[in-house]
Amino acid sequence: MRDLAAFRRSVDLALAITSISAPSTKVTTRMFREVAASLTRDGTLIAVLASLDALHYLHDLAARLGRPLRGAGRIEGDVFVENGERQKFFTPDEIRERCQECDLTIIRLEPVRYPWRLMQSFGWGYFPRYPRLWDWYLVARPG
C-alpha cells in the first residue's frame, strides 16, 4: 500500500479495513495518499480506521474504575504499541485532514462499535455498562 502507482486512477472501489495503519504517522499518511490516488474520478473508498480516541477512552475508563488493563498495550502519541508491534491510530479530525489533503469528500464518517466480549478476549477489559469501543467507518470519494 506504500506504492500503488500501477493502479493510479483505475480503482472503482477501494476497501481498506484496518489496513491503512503502518508503524508511523509518516508511512500511514503516504498509504492514505496512495489509496486515494488509485481511485477513479467516480471511485469510492470504504475504510475502517483504528480509533485513537477509543483507546484514550478505554484507558481513562479503566483508570477511573480502578481496573488495570494488562493486555491493552500503550499509547505513544498517535501510535498504539502492543506486544512490540506499532500501529497508527486515528482521530476524526485527522481523518478529515487526510481526506482534505487527498481531495476526498467524506460521505460518511461514523463509529463502528465492538462488543465488550470481543474486547475482553483481546485483554482490553470488560465494561458492559459503558459505551462500547469503536473504530472509524469512512466512505469517501474524489472531489
Secondary structure, 3 states (H helix, E strand, C coil): CCCCHHHCCCEEEEEEECCCCCCCHHHHHHHHHHHHHHEEEEEEEEEEECEHHHHHHHHHHHHHHCCCCCCCCEEECCEEEECCEEEECECHHHHHHHHHHCCEEEEEEEEEECCHHHHHHCCCCCCCCCCCCEEEEEEEEEC
